[in-house]
Amino acid sequence: MFWDKKAKLESPRRVIFHFGPSKTATTTFHVMLKNNVSRFGQRVAVSARDGLTAQLRILGAELLNGTGSVTRSKLQRAVQNMRRKMSDMTADTIIVSDENMFGIFSRTLFSARFENGPAHILSEIESELAGWDLHYVCYTREPQKWSDSCYNQTVKLAGGTQDYDTWIAMHPDLNVPQKMVEGFRSVLGDRLTVLPMEEEVQRYGYVGRRVLELSGIDEAVINTLPVPQSSNVSISPASLEFIRQINALGLEKSDRLKVTRLVERSQKLFAEGGL
């Protein structure tokens, strides 16, 4: 049972929470937000996976994997701190975008249990920010492509060493993201906007259009925003397999990531048939 709401009426703001999740083109949207915040006007502030939500990322991960001792008081303090920072902002509308706000990462998206973690955090946000104008957006994508992208990310950046078949066998349930969305809805109901990322990409060329619209940014401004080049994209199977084998060598993380970046920049070397 979730915690009861209580009024927190000081310095109310309109807040659009966009919580990704991972591998729904969120990184590109974060770059877009940061690059264009000056064009949104003084009435709109942006928090794109920064210190505002950092503590929630940590507590969310602990809730999902069962480590640490996450109490309601810890969640309260984290959300209260977030509320104070937002109250100090001069803008009356705040975009808060963080794909990991609930501790969900690409390496855990298809394996985590979502019965308690995100729902508890959302319940505390609802309680501490009662009286504010809150909106919530998350995106989904085609499940098999989503799973494949999470595997790619797990190997490329998280040091994964399992081959594709082994990883898929360990994460067979393609309905896990839907269970995550159901966890969000258990607190937010119809106030949660869920959109397939493919629809926005096809229509606008990027994900996050609905977030901008909810923030009240003028449509003419939105229509002329430059869309950054996609980042953190999937790489070829051959190069991914090479990185997987590098991961198995047990290198220091910094050295492993240097190799990964080099491989990403050298995709022609891993093309079928070589150079």
N, C-alpha and C positions, 0 to 999 in steps of 0.2 A: 504494500500500500504506500502511495507516494505522499509526500509531505504537503500540508495545507498551505494555500497561498496566504500571503500577508502583504499589506500595503507598503510600498516603498515609493512614495510620491515625490521625493525630492529630485529636482532637475530631470523630469521625465524626458525621454527622447524617443524618436522613431528609430527602431533598429531592425535591420534586415540581416538575419543570421543565414549565412550560406555555408553548409557543412559538407560540401563536396558530394560524395566521399572520394576516396583515392581512385585514381585512374579514370576520372571523368573530366579530363582536360582542365583541372583546377589550377595547376601550376601556370598554364598559359593565361588563365583569367586573372590570377594574382599579379602577373607582370602587367597585364592590361590595366588593372586598377592602379597600381603604383605609378605607371607611366603617365596616366591621364588624370590623376587626382586634381590637378590645378584646373582642369577643364570642367570639373563637376560643380564648381562654385563653392563659396564659403559655407553654404548651409549643409554640405555633405562632407562627412569625414570618412576615412577608409582605414580599416585594420585588416591587412591581408597576411594571415599567418605570422603574426608578430607577438610581441610580449603581452598584449592584451589577453590572449587566450593560452599562453604558455603553460600556466599552472593547470588548466583544465586538461590539456593534452597529457600531462604527467598523471594526474589523478584518474583520467579516463582509461589510460593503459593499465594502471594498477587494478582498476575495477574489472576490466575485461580478462586479465590474465591471473587474477587472484593473488597478486603479490602485494606486500605492504598491508597497511591497515587504514583503509579509506573510510572515515567516519563522516556523518552528516556535517559535523562542525568544520571539518576540513573543506568540504564542498562549499559550505556557507561562506567561509572566509575567502575562498577563491573567487566566488561569484560576487561577493561584496566588494572585493578589491577591483574586479572588472567594472562593477557599477560605478564606483568612485571615479575611476579613470574616465569613463564615458561621461559622467556628470560634469567633469572638469573641461570637457571639450566644448568649444564655442559653437560647433555645428549642431543643428537640431535633428539631423538625420545621420545615422552611422551605419555603414556597411561593414559587417564582421564576417570575413570569409576565411575559413580554416578547415581544410579537408581532414585534419587530424584532431579536431576539437574534442572528440570523445575518446581519443586514444586509439582510433581505428587506423591501421596502416595497410598498405597493399599486401604486405606479407601475412597479415592476420584477417583480412577482409573475408576470406572464404573459410575461416576456421574458428572465428571468435563466437562466443555465445552472447547474445545481445539482450537477454532478459532483464538485466539490471543496470548495466553501466550507463549507456546513453540516456535511458529513461530517467535515471536518478539525477543526472546532470541537468537534463532539460527541466525536470520538475523543480530543481533548485533555482534555475534561471527564471522560470515562471513565477516562483514564489518571491524571489528577491527583486524582480523587476515588475511586479504587479503594478498596474497603473501606467506603464509605458506602452507604446504602440509597437508591438512585436510582430515580426513576420519571419517565416522560416521557409527555406528553399533547399531541396537536395535533388541531385540528378541520379539517374540510373542509366544503364546501358545494356546491350544484348549480353545475356549471362555468359555464354561460352567465350566471346571475345573479351569480356571483362575478366574472366578467369585466366585466359591466356596472357592478358596484359599484366595481371598481378604476378604471374609466374615470371614473366620477363623482368619486371621491376625487382622481384625478390632476388633473382640471380644478379642483375646488373648493379644494384645499389646496396642490397642488404646482405650480400655475401652468401647467397644460397648455393648449396652444392648438390641438391637432388636433380636428377635429370627430369625431363618433362613428364614422362610416363609415371615416374615415382611420385612427383609432386601432385599430379592430377589424381592419382590413386589416394593420396593423403587428404585431398580436398574435393571429394566427389559430389558434394551437394551444391548444385548451382542455384538453389533457392535461398542460400544463406543471406545474400544482400536483401532479398525481399523480407526476410525475417528482421533484418536491421531496420528497414523502413517501417515495418509493423511496430517495432519498438518505439520509433519516433512517434508514430500515430497514437500509441497508447497514451501519450501525454498530450499531444497537440491536436489530435482529431483532424477536422477538415481545415484547420489553420496551417497545416503543412502542405506546401506546394511541392509535388513530385513530378519531375519532367524527364523524359528520355533525352539523353544528351544528343543522340543522333538527329533529333528533330531540329534543335537549335543550330547544330553544326551545318546541316543541310540548308537551312534557311538563311542563317546570318554569317556562317563561317567561323563561329566560335561559341563556346558555352558560357553562360552567365548573363545573357540578355535580360532574362526575367528579373534577375537581381537588380540590375540597373533601372529597369522600369519601376520596380517597387520602391526604389529610393527616391523617385520623383524627378530624376534628371530629365531635362528637356529632350524630347524625341529627336530634335534636330541635332543636338550634341551627340546623343547615342549613335545616330546614323552616320556620323562623320568620325567616330573614334577609330584610330588606326589599330588594326588587329596584329599583335606580335606574331612572329614565327613560332610555330609549335615547338615546345621544348620537352625534354624528357620523354621522347617518343621511343617506340619499340625499335629494336635493331634486328639485323638479319639472324636467322637461326644459327648459321655457322659462327658468327661473331659471338652470339650469346653462349654457344657451347664452349667456345674458347675461354670466355670469362668464367664460366662455371668451373672449368678445369683449373683456371688460375685460383679461383676461390678455394679449391680443395688443397692448395699448397700451404695454407695457413699464414699468409702474409699479414703484416700489420695493416690495419684498415686504411691508413693514409696511402700506403704503397699500393694496396689493392685498387683503391679508387683512382689512383693515377693511371694504372693499367686500363681500367674501365674507360676513362676519359680518352685515352689514346686510341683504344679500339673504336669508340664512338666516332672519333674524327677520321678513322681509317677504314670506313666501310667498304671502299672499293677493293681493298685487299682481301675481303672475305666474300666478295661476289662469286657466284658460281663461275668456275673457269679461271678465276684469278684475274690479274691485270693483263 
